[in-house]
Amino acid sequence: MLPLSPSPSIIQSTFQGSQASRLSHLPPPCSEFPLERYSPNKPLEVRGFLELATKYQADRLWDYIVRNLVADWPQWLPGWDALEREYSSEANELAEHLDENEIVDVEDSYPEPASAIRIATDFDIPEILPAAFYALSQL
């Protein structure tokens, strides 16, 4: 949370005519926001964004990130079954274009359940937990 009065660690300036504050602390590691659905590393990639959104009470950003994460984890078994059919279809299509000696692990494109469980517990996102535990039980 930002302090109400300026402190030595906050430098006041302007940016394009608006008041801006430079914060002297290091932000958590953030890279480009992952928009790809079902990215296996998405929970790890959005952690820094969630930390910033939580710290500075950026509710709209936090809601956007959570909606994006929750969309990767179907809430009902029929949704999960549809997702597995989609992966199976993609795997079969990929197998048709590979040589006999080539090996591709299709599971590398699945959402990774352990990191999803961790981020769900760290940031209180319970909607992810049932599907993530279900996916973890199938490994």
N, C-alpha and C positions, 0 to 999 in steps of 0.2 A: 504494500500500500504506500502511496506517496505521502510524504509529510506535508502538513498544511503550511508550514513556514519554511522558506529556503534554508538549507543547511550547507555547510562547506562542501559536502559531497555532491550537491546538485548545482549545476551551472545553468543559469537562466540565459536564454538567447531567443532569437526569433528565427522562424523558418517560413519563408514565403508569406511574411506579414503576420503570422500567428506565433503566439508564445510557445516556446519549446523548452524542454528540460533535458539536459544530457545527464544520464545517470552514470555514476562512476563504478558501479559494480559490473561484474561480468555476467552477461546473460547466459542462460542454459544453452547447451548446444542445439542449434536449430539449423536445419538446412532448408531446402526447398520443400514446401508443403506437399505431401504425397496425395495426389488426387486419384491415382489409379485404384480401382476397386480390387479388393482381395489381395492387396500387396502383402506378402508375408512379413515384411518388416515395418508395416505401418504403425503398430503400437509403439515401437521403439523410435520411429521417426517423428511422431507427433508429441512425444513426451515433453520436449522442450517448449513446444507451443502451448501445451496444457499448463505447464509450470508458469509461463508468462501470463497466460490468460487468468490463472488462479491468483497469482500474486497481484496483478493490477486490476483485478475484478472486471476483466473484459468479458462480460457475460455473453455477448453475441458471438465472439470468437470461440469461447468455450462451448457454447451450444452447437456451433457449426462443426467443430472438431468432433464432438460427441456424436452428433447425427451421422457424420461421415464414418466414424468407427462402428456404430451400432448397425449401420447398413450392411457392413461386411459379415455380421453375425446374425443369421435368421433367428427370429424369436420362436418359431414353431417348427416342429419336425417336418411337415410338408415342404417348408421353405428350405430346410437343410437338405432334404432329399433332392429337391430341384437343383440345388447348388452342386451336390455330388454328381448328378446326372450331367450337369454342364461341364464339370471337370473331366468326367469320363469321356464325354464326347470330344472335348479338346485333346485328351490323351490319345484317343483313337485316331483323330485327324492328324495329330503330330506323328504318330507311329507310321502312318501311311507314307510320310515324306522322309523317313529316316532310312539309312542303310541298315543292314543286319547288325553291323558291329557298333553302331552308335547307340549310346545309352543316354536318355534324358530323364531326369527325375521330375515327374509332373508334380509331385507333392511340394516341390520348391515354390510353386505358385499358390499354394493353399495359404490361407491366413494362419499364422503361427499361434497356437492356443496358449502356450505358457506365458508369452509376453502380453497377450491380450488379457489374461487373468490378472497378471501383475498390475497392468495399467488400470484395469477395472477396480481392483481393490485399493490402489494408491489414490485414485481420483474419484472414488465413489460412483462408478458407472455399472450398476448391477445388471443392466439389460444385456450386457455382453456375457455374463458369467454362465448361464445355462448352456448356451451353444458352445462356448469355449471349453467348458468341462466335458461336454459331450464329444467334441472333436479330440480332446486330449485322451479320452477313454478309448478312442478308436485307433490310437497310434500303436 
